[in-house]
Amino acid sequence: AQYHDWIKLLEAVSRYKTYMEVSHLRPSVPISKAPYLWWQYAAQATLQQLKMCYRLSWDQIRHLCQRRRRYIQLYVASLKQSPDVNHLEIREIEKDLDSKVILLWRSVYYF
């Protein structure tokens, strides 16, 4: 139950983050009065969210794969409560990642 509550919390934070990223584009008039402005808002918000979808070089892909492998090793060790877990390294990797990526990487352990 706690795991599901955490996932719900992370999803809510992710939705709020997305809302904050595009809220400045939102029209101040109702949809019925200016549907064209709302279509523009939808298009601009979508394009702004897609800005993170860019092509990666092979070096960047290799670096991300290495970070993912290391993160999964550290995460598994922390679940097993191993004494040699470097929690600072886990935090350092997590600080540059989106919560969805962290959850995806953590779910890799269970497969």
One Martini backbone bead per residue (centre of mass of N, CA, C, O) as a GRO file, in nm:
protein
  111
    1ALA     BB    1   0.058   0.063  -0.020
    2GLN     BB    2   0.302   0.254  -0.003
    3TYR     BB    3   0.399   0.224  -0.292
    4HIS     BB    4   0.139   0.336  -0.426
    5ASP     BB    5   0.150   0.611  -0.285
    6TRP     BB    6   0.419   0.698  -0.409
    7ILE     BB    7   0.333   0.684  -0.701
    8LYS     BB    8   0.105   0.891  -0.677
    9LEU     BB    9   0.284   1.121  -0.585
   10LEU     BB   10   0.474   1.127  -0.832
   11GLU     BB   11   0.250   1.180  -1.037
   12ALA     BB   12   0.155   1.449  -0.916
   13VAL     BB   13   0.425   1.594  -0.942
   14SER     BB   14   0.452   1.558  -1.247
   15ARG     BB   15   0.194   1.710  -1.326
   16TYR     BB   16   0.272   1.977  -1.189
   17LYS     BB   17   0.531   2.024  -1.349
   18THR     BB   18   0.394   2.036  -1.624
   19TYR     BB   19   0.204   2.268  -1.558
   20MET     BB   20   0.429   2.478  -1.490
   21GLU     BB   21   0.571   2.471  -1.775
   22VAL     BB   22   0.272   2.568  -1.929
   23SER     BB   23   0.108   2.800  -1.778
   24HIS     BB   24   0.208   3.058  -1.943
   25LEU     BB   25   0.031   2.963  -2.209
   26ARG     BB   26  -0.236   3.003  -2.084
   27PRO     BB   27  -0.537   3.108  -2.131
   28SER     BB   28  -0.775   3.362  -1.991
   29VAL     BB   29  -0.997   3.225  -2.154
   30PRO     BB   30  -1.250   3.063  -2.247
   31ILE     BB   31  -1.310   2.816  -2.467
   32SER     BB   32  -1.581   2.932  -2.595
   33LYS     BB   33  -1.436   3.216  -2.682
   34ALA     BB   34  -1.126   3.071  -2.761
   35PRO     BB   35  -1.040   2.800  -2.927
   36TYR     BB   36  -0.780   2.878  -3.078
   37LEU     BB   37  -0.605   2.938  -2.828
   38TRP     BB   38  -0.628   2.645  -2.714
   39TRP     BB   39  -0.492   2.507  -2.954
   40GLN     BB   40  -0.229   2.657  -2.926
   41TYR     BB   41  -0.167   2.564  -2.642
   42ALA     BB   42  -0.155   2.262  -2.702
   43ALA     BB   43   0.074   2.279  -2.909
   44GLN     BB   44   0.287   2.429  -2.734
   45ALA     BB   45   0.294   2.228  -2.499
   46THR     BB   46   0.382   1.985  -2.665
   47LEU     BB   47   0.644   2.107  -2.778
   48GLN     BB   48   0.773   2.162  -2.500
   49GLN     BB   49   0.776   1.860  -2.411
   50LEU     BB   50   0.950   1.763  -2.672
   51LYS     BB   51   1.231   1.901  -2.618
   52MET     BB   52   1.351   1.639  -2.468
   53CYS     BB   53   1.339   1.508  -2.755
   54TYR     BB   54   1.649   1.400  -2.841
   55ARG     BB   55   1.939   1.341  -2.980
   56LEU     BB   56   2.182   1.100  -2.925
   57SER     BB   57   2.477   1.008  -2.867
   58TRP     BB   58   2.678   0.739  -2.816
   59ASP     BB   59   2.810   0.853  -2.562
   60GLN     BB   60   2.547   0.920  -2.411
   61ILE     BB   61   2.431   0.636  -2.414
   62ARG     BB   62   2.663   0.498  -2.264
   63HIS     BB   63   2.644   0.673  -2.009
   64LEU     BB   64   2.349   0.598  -1.936
   65CYS     BB   65   2.397   0.293  -1.912
   66GLN     BB   66   2.604   0.309  -1.684
   67ARG     BB   67   2.420   0.457  -1.482
   68ARG     BB   68   2.200   0.244  -1.473
   69ARG     BB   69   2.367   0.009  -1.373
   70ARG     BB   70   2.469   0.147  -1.116
   71TYR     BB   71   2.194   0.213  -0.992
   72ILE     BB   72   2.090  -0.077  -0.971
   73GLN     BB   73   2.312  -0.179  -0.787
   74LEU     BB   74   2.256   0.021  -0.554
   75TYR     BB   75   1.957  -0.045  -0.513
   76VAL     BB   76   1.987  -0.344  -0.444
   77ALA     BB   77   2.176  -0.300  -0.205
   78SER     BB   78   1.970  -0.129  -0.041
   79LEU     BB   79   1.753  -0.353  -0.020
   80LYS     BB   80   1.974  -0.551   0.124
   81GLN     BB   81   2.136  -0.383   0.331
   82SER     BB   82   2.412  -0.298   0.257
   83PRO     BB   83   2.702  -0.155   0.393
   84ASP     BB   84   2.830  -0.057   0.088
   85VAL     BB   85   2.639   0.181   0.047
   86ASN     BB   86   2.611   0.472  -0.167
   87HIS     BB   87   2.397   0.728  -0.112
   88LEU     BB   88   2.533   0.964  -0.259
   89GLU     BB   89   2.536   0.833  -0.541
   90ILE     BB   90   2.236   0.802  -0.570
   91ARG     BB   91   2.166   1.106  -0.541
   92GLU     BB   92   2.341   1.202  -0.779
   93ILE     BB   93   2.183   1.050  -0.996
   94GLU     BB   94   1.887   1.151  -0.922
   95LYS     BB   95   1.918   1.467  -0.968
   96ASP     BB   96   1.915   1.425  -1.305
   97LEU     BB   97   1.635   1.286  -1.277
   98ASP     BB   98   1.342   1.165  -1.342
   99SER     BB   99   1.096   0.998  -1.182
  100LYS     BB  100   1.030   0.803  -1.418
  101VAL     BB  101   1.316   0.693  -1.452
  102ILE     BB  102   1.354   0.581  -1.171
  103LEU     BB  103   1.115   0.383  -1.182
  104LEU     BB  104   1.215   0.227  -1.424
  105TRP     BB  105   1.489   0.136  -1.308
  106ARG     BB  106   1.365  -0.011  -1.062
  107SER     BB  107   1.189  -0.215  -1.233
  108VAL     BB  108   1.424  -0.382  -1.358
  109TYR     BB  109   1.481  -0.561  -1.109
  110TYR     BB  110   1.194  -0.728  -1.133
  111PHE     BB  111   1.267  -0.871  -1.432
   0.00000   0.00000   0.00000
